[in-house]
Amino acid sequence: MNDLSFWEKVAFQTSYDLIVVGAGITGLSSALFYRQSHPGRSVLVLERGAAPRGASTRNAGFACIGSITEHQADLDRIPEEQLKTRIKRRFNGLELLKSTLGADAIGYKPCGGYELFRSQAAFSEAKQQIPKFNRWLLQLAGEEEVYTTGRLNGYPVIFNRLEGALHPGRMMKALIDRAKKAGIEIRWNAEVQQVVPAGFVLLDDGTEFAGDQVLVATNGFVKNLWPGTEVTPARGYILLTAPIDNLEWRGTFHHDRGYLYFRDVGDRLLLGGGRNIAEQEEATDQLGINLKIKEYLVRFAEETLKLPSGWKIEQEWSGIMGFTENKMPVVKHMEGRIFTAAGLSGMGISIGMQVGSEAVELLRSGSKK
Ligand SMILES: Cc1cc2nc3c(=O)[nH]c(=O)nc-3n(C[C@H](O)[C@H](O)[C@H](O)COP(=O)(O)OP(=O)(O)OC[C@H]3O[C@@H](n4cnc5c(N)ncnc54)[C@H](O)[C@@H]3O)c2cc1C
């Protein structure tokens, strides 16, 4: 029961054709694509933060389709066809992101991506896989000779010419602007407490909304609203250095199956990942810094990247991702009028918009009751 006035109920507690919970890349692009394909329908996005407060504004900004050792590690867990679907989703998602918002608006740089190897043996093993993945990219995306080898700053590398970097803050701002221009209503500071299969969405202050369909797009936080979901939270850590004179690492880089990554941000170096050395501790939806991971990354910066003495961490932060067992996103009907699009498994910048468009397809065909 809430104590809203008659006027408040009429003006601010109306029904919508679609209610989306979560204003990350998945929620907002689902809302945008839904509205574009159904211009007359009403769409409400509810976000708990005063701005998006999930992984979409706390990530590293890699627009990537995956390194060779990441793909090989995935092949130990999933069949070839599933991995091909994932690579295609990443490629299509990035194309969709660039064409929807514009490369300039998201600060996109087509700098390519390097996978860096510390051991010649690991490099030689990965190198053998290049012809296979180049064949796949030709088949899946029509792109030739995507992966090539080289040397950089004394290390063997595999270069992926399709990868790039973007500015997650600018990307999300551009997406919010697009959503607003499309006539989507976004309510900030609106933390959803409960979604009810009959289509009701309840906020913590008792406000209630009714949706013909409700899409829960809260990724690493889905369990809070739908405890039975297969999506589990996973925390990621990022550090950003103070400006470094003549920074030697320019572009985007992956290491060790994609678990560790770094890139330049102007004269600063952004370094993140390392979740694999404390996987259990990082299976949380609470922000925070794991000192074991921080020390591991600092050691990597000094011993492997050989940053000049006196380099400093200027800023550090964490963010919460949502993972599934096989790293495939969950886009499904849950119960009644409730649907979900979540579990982007650490690659949501690449696949977020693609998942959003898949969610809209599901809503179009999905059951309501
Ligand atoms: C450290 C880090 C680095 C990463 N680097 C990359 C990268 O370089 N490239 C890449 O492709 N991916 C990267 N990712 C993954 C990527 O950021 C995510 O996969 C993607 O942002 C997920 O988008 P989303 O919209 O599904 O979820 P989110 O962006 O998490 O959005 C969910 C939204 O729901 C809101 N919410 C949650 N609960 C409620 C509630 N009860 N009521 C209302 N609102 C609620 C949250 O505040 C949030 O805004 C990284 C992630 C992290 C954490």
The ligand as an SDF file (V2000), in Angstrom:
LIG
                    3D

 53 58  0  0  0  0  0  0  0  0999 V2000
   35.4980   -3.6760  -14.9110 C   0  0  0  0  0  0  0  0  0  0  0  0
   34.7200   -4.0360  -16.1440 C   0  0  0  0  0  0  0  0  0  0  0  0
   35.3290   -3.9580  -17.4040 C   0  0  0  0  0  0  0  0  0  0  0  0
   34.6080   -4.3040  -18.5510 C   0  0  0  0  0  0  0  0  0  0  0  0
   35.1910   -4.1150  -19.7760 N   0  0  0  0  0  0  0  0  0  0  0  0
   34.4750   -4.3830  -20.9000 C   0  0  0  0  0  0  0  0  0  0  0  0
   35.0250   -4.1100  -22.1690 C   0  0  0  0  0  0  0  0  0  0  0  0
   36.1070   -3.5490  -22.2780 O   0  0  0  0  0  0  0  0  0  0  0  0
   34.3080   -4.4700  -23.2690 N   0  0  0  0  0  0  0  0  0  0  0  0
   33.0880   -5.0830  -23.1600 C   0  0  0  0  0  0  0  0  0  0  0  0
   32.4940   -5.4460  -24.1920 O   0  0  0  0  0  0  0  0  0  0  0  0
   32.5140   -5.2930  -21.9570 N   0  0  0  0  0  0  0  0  0  0  0  0
   33.1870   -4.9490  -20.8380 C   0  0  0  0  0  0  0  0  0  0  0  0
   32.6210   -5.1510  -19.6020 N   0  0  0  0  0  0  0  0  0  0  0  0
   31.2710   -5.7310  -19.5540 C   0  0  0  0  0  0  0  0  0  0  0  0
   30.1980   -4.7090  -19.8950 C   0  0  0  0  0  0  0  0  0  0  0  0
   30.4370   -3.4920  -19.2560 O   0  0  0  0  0  0  0  0  0  0  0  0
   28.8440   -5.2860  -19.5000 C   0  0  0  0  0  0  0  0  0  0  0  0
   28.6870   -6.5740  -20.0870 O   0  0  0  0  0  0  0  0  0  0  0  0
   27.6850   -4.4100  -19.9570 C   0  0  0  0  0  0  0  0  0  0  0  0
   27.8820   -3.0830  -19.5680 O   0  0  0  0  0  0  0  0  0  0  0  0
   26.3700   -4.9460  -19.3960 C   0  0  0  0  0  0  0  0  0  0  0  0
   25.3620   -4.0340  -19.7410 O   0  0  0  0  0  0  0  0  0  0  0  0
   23.9110   -4.1820  -19.1300 P   0  0  0  0  0  0  0  0  0  0  0  0
   23.1320   -3.0560  -19.6380 O   0  0  0  0  0  0  0  0  0  0  0  0
   23.4080   -5.5590  -19.4080 O   0  0  0  0  0  0  0  0  0  0  0  0
   24.1190   -4.1060  -17.5650 O   0  0  0  0  0  0  0  0  0  0  0  0
   24.4940   -2.8340  -16.6470 P   0  0  0  0  0  0  0  0  0  0  0  0
   25.2710   -1.8210  -17.3890 O   0  0  0  0  0  0  0  0  0  0  0  0
   25.0670   -3.3620  -15.3900 O   0  0  0  0  0  0  0  0  0  0  0  0
   23.0840   -2.1690  -16.4000 O   0  0  0  0  0  0  0  0  0  0  0  0
   22.1700   -2.6460  -15.4490 C   0  0  0  0  0  0  0  0  0  0  0  0
   21.4790   -1.4320  -14.8530 C   0  0  0  0  0  0  0  0  0  0  0  0
   20.4450   -1.8700  -13.9870 O   0  0  0  0  0  0  0  0  0  0  0  0
   20.4100   -0.9940  -12.8890 C   0  0  0  0  0  0  0  0  0  0  0  0
   19.7260   -1.6870  -11.7950 N   0  0  0  0  0  0  0  0  0  0  0  0
   20.1480   -2.7710  -11.1020 C   0  0  0  0  0  0  0  0  0  0  0  0
   19.2250   -3.1550  -10.2150 N   0  0  0  0  0  0  0  0  0  0  0  0
   18.1880   -2.2900  -10.3460 C   0  0  0  0  0  0  0  0  0  0  0  0
   16.9280   -2.1710   -9.7180 C   0  0  0  0  0  0  0  0  0  0  0  0
   16.5360   -3.0210   -8.7430 N   0  0  0  0  0  0  0  0  0  0  0  0
   16.0990   -1.1590  -10.0800 N   0  0  0  0  0  0  0  0  0  0  0  0
   16.4460   -0.2770  -11.0580 C   0  0  0  0  0  0  0  0  0  0  0  0
   17.6440   -0.3580  -11.6860 N   0  0  0  0  0  0  0  0  0  0  0  0
   18.5020   -1.3560  -11.3460 C   0  0  0  0  0  0  0  0  0  0  0  0
   21.8620   -0.6810  -12.5950 C   0  0  0  0  0  0  0  0  0  0  0  0
   22.0360    0.4930  -11.8170 O   0  0  0  0  0  0  0  0  0  0  0  0
   22.4140   -0.5600  -14.0140 C   0  0  0  0  0  0  0  0  0  0  0  0
   22.4090    0.7730  -14.4840 O   0  0  0  0  0  0  0  0  0  0  0  0
   33.2790   -4.7910  -18.4470 C   0  0  0  0  0  0  0  0  0  0  0  0
   32.6660   -4.8530  -17.1890 C   0  0  0  0  0  0  0  0  0  0  0  0
   33.3630   -4.4610  -16.0500 C   0  0  0  0  0  0  0  0  0  0  0  0
   32.6870   -4.5070  -14.7110 C   0  0  0  0  0  0  0  0  0  0  0  0
  1  2  1  0
  2  3  1  0
  2 52  2  0
  3  4  2  0
  4  5  1  0
  4 50  1  0
  5  6  2  0
  6  7  1  0
  6 13  1  0
  7  8  2  0
  7  9  1  0
  9 10  1  0
 10 11  2  0
 10 12  1  0
 12 13  2  0
 13 14  1  0
 14 15  1  0
 14 50  1  0
 15 16  1  0
 16 17  1  0
 16 18  1  0
 18 19  1  0
 18 20  1  0
 20 21  1  0
 20 22  1  0
 22 23  1  0
 23 24  1  0
 24 25  2  0
 24 26  1  0
 24 27  1  0
 27 28  1  0
 28 29  2  0
 28 30  1  0
 28 31  1  0
 31 32  1  0
 32 33  1  0
 33 34  1  0
 33 48  1  0
 34 35  1  0
 35 36  1  0
 35 46  1  0
 36 37  1  0
 36 45  1  0
 37 38  2  0
 38 39  1  0
 39 40  1  0
 39 45  2  0
 40 41  1  0
 40 42  2  0
 42 43  1  0
 43 44  2  0
 44 45  1  0
 46 47  1  0
 46 48  1  0
 48 49  1  0
 50 51  2  0
 51 52  1  0
 52 53  1  0
M  END
$$$$
